[in-house]
Every structure is written in C-alpha cells, then in structure tokens.
C-alpha cells in the first residue's frame, strides 16, 4: 500500500480508514466495502469509476484507468 501511494501521490489522493472506528464503519457501510483492503477510485465529480477488494491492486491496473 505504501509503495502504491508513493507512486501515485501526484495523481491521486489516498484516504486510509480504520474499519473498526466509527467513521470507518460508516464509510464501509456507505460504500459497501466487503473485503479489506478495498480500493475505490472516484472521478473528479465524485462518481465511483473503479473498485478492487481483497488485495493491493497493481500499479498498472490503476494507470490503465487513464484518469
């Protein structure tokens, strides 16, 4: 996760949540995050454009989104 964040920090904002916290539980429920970790990419309008759960995605899979 840290390596992915370092490689993409100029193009994306990363928000990490503790799914055991109150806020984490709320966000997990709101976005139906099942497995941990869950990565959700939103476009500039706040629309979900991609989701990956259960493992850290590859850099190539995120770059392929062309965002």
Secondary structure as GFF3:
##gff-version 3
##sequence-region A 1 67
A	DSSP	alpha_helix	2	8	.	.	.	ID=ss1
A	DSSP	alpha_helix	22	30	.	.	.	ID=ss2
A	DSSP	beta_strand	38	42	.	.	.	ID=ss3
A	DSSP	beta_strand	48	53	.	.	.	ID=ss4
A	DSSP	alpha_helix	59	63	.	.	.	ID=ss5
###
